[in-house]
């Protein structure tokens, strides 16, 4: 046994260290991927629990983000379409069946002037596809020119994408514009509005306004994390097997050589 361990380890220091490095990296990355999956599952469970709480009414009180975050909320008011912001480079939340790539488009952020109040509530009305021929052309959507009732889920922001440069906002705020990201505080200061400290992601499905609201669940990607974890663990196991098998072959070869030399003596 000692001679076997010596052949596997002591005489193969470089191979042993390399194998240990591969095993450590594979196991570490696999555990990290499992942790990501568990985090998503926990967030989804927490979101579901908060959505089952009583529905809040945006018109009924001055809600804080802590009170309203991830809860369902209804609101009544009128949209301000000239202040709309189109958030660029947003993939379609749930790709169509059979699609192998994410379709790029916009999220439409639009302020809603709450009825009976001076506050404004920013609403993520949904997703619309990009015009591939002209990137500056905004998708055709319909906005009701009347008081509407909407329902959605409260979030701190609509999500962020990587943005080159300083992320400076356009000076033109009197008409719809395209931006990479949305900053609630900056918009309120630029317009002098009183705003609720969160955005509402509308959940109505089926409205014929040119927008999609089939939002992806928070657990989307969990299967991918499990697949990645399997690949990393498989890499670690393969590294161990390669080290072990190559060492055993070398041990047997050396044993055969020594035995053959002994027979000749």
FENQUI-V612203 format. One record per helix or strand of 2 or more residues. SS is the DSSP state (2 for helix, 1 for strand). FROM is the first residue (numbers start at 1). LEN is the number of residues. If there is no record, write none. Layout:
BEGIN
SS,FROM,LEN
SS,FROM,LEN
END
This chain:
BEGIN
2,2,9
2,13,39
1,56,2
2,65,4
1,72,8
2,81,3
1,85,7
1,104,11
1,119,11
1,148,8
1,177,3
2,184,8
1,194,9
2,222,43
END
